[in-house]
Amino acid sequence: MIELRSDNAAGVAPEILAAVEAANTGSALAYGGDDLTAHLQEVVRTVFEHPTARVFPVTSGTAANSLALSAATPPWGAVLCHPTAHIIGSEGGATSLFGGGVVMRGVDGAHALVEPARLRATLEQVRWGDPHESQPSVLSLTLPSDYGTVYLPEQVGELVSIAREFGLRAHLDGARIANAVAALGCAPADVTWRAGVDVLSLGATKNGALSAEAIVAFDDRIADELVYRTKRAGHVTSKMRFQSAQLTAYLTDGLWLRLAGHANERMAELVAELQSLSPYGVRLEERVDVNMAFVELPAPAIDVAAEAGLQFYRMGPSTVRLVTSWQTTVEDVKEACARLREAVLGADGSTG
Ligand SMILES: Cc1ncc(COP(=O)(O)O)c(C=O)c1O
């Protein structure tokens, strides 16, 4: 079997497992009062070049998003995001739950990225001060998007500055932010607080951690709320040191960017093969900026590829999603390419 369903299906990076093992000596104060959690705070400030950023380890991306957003909006607020965003379609309304009734509104744009002109038009049409309408309070951008596309730092900056004109705060869903930073080759600060982002959901589990995500608040008022909100939601874990150990290992010596860069490179190899199959009905449905591709294939080829042991998500009768991870090897990709080629050429009538 070759795993291309999701980076969530990958295992734990050895460096991170080793950090958990190393944290498993002696005892430590519970609920984040330990030295490893204090150290993580310093590591986050260094990596993000922000002297007062505050980090809150949580156990899922949904928790990171919904708690970060609930701390940034009043209950009568509306969170603006792309209609394909995970927060709007795939988190069971967690943000509405923790936000006390907050709603989410889609603002469209090509390549699963919010378009600045549409954001401005949406905000200009709001009946500000009218209690009959939820009041836009936060712009949430997803980087990379759920379709694997990235905003450049200046695009994040442009969108956030439009949102700011109307008094909104800015959140970044960075469930795969390492893949974006690795692809962009920028500093983590450039796509976050330097571009105006107030609070970040920092993913780690998809990219090699065991069970750790984090909320990074660049705004002190949001951080002050998160102290209570994370506890009330059950995310102040008693043995937090093991999450902190994972996150510290992840962010130390660029491990997070190496793991993500590896996943991106494997996807680039796969994409080169897919492009060479374009005469046979293979088409990339979206730009591939990181480790995720949405691909249109002849329907019979999809079944053949699945039978040949390729694991992927079917998005429609002739569309699949392919995702590589830190664990995908060069050999996996070569083998996947060979099996895909065979499936596609077999399905193409002209080649018999
Ligand atoms: C963009 C994005 N944000 C957030 C999440 C939520 O993460 P979790 O499944 O850990 O709740 C996911 C999960 O797939 C995601 O793809």
The ligand as a Gaussian input file, in Angstrom:
#p B3LYP/6-31G(d) Opt

LIG

0 1
 C       -6.696000      23.356000       7.317000
 C       -7.081000      22.558000       8.526000
 N       -7.371000      23.198000       9.667000
 C       -7.706000      22.530000      10.773000
 C       -7.802000      21.161000      10.795000
 C       -8.275000      20.489000      12.039000
 O       -7.394000      19.638000      12.638000
 P       -7.867000      18.431000      13.576000
 O       -8.338000      17.352000      12.665000
 O       -6.664000      18.095000      14.373000
 O       -8.976000      18.922000      14.451000
 C       -7.516000      20.440000       9.630000
 C       -7.591000      18.970000       9.623000
 O       -7.564000      18.305000       8.623000
 C       -7.160000      21.164000       8.467000
 O       -6.899000      20.532000       7.306000

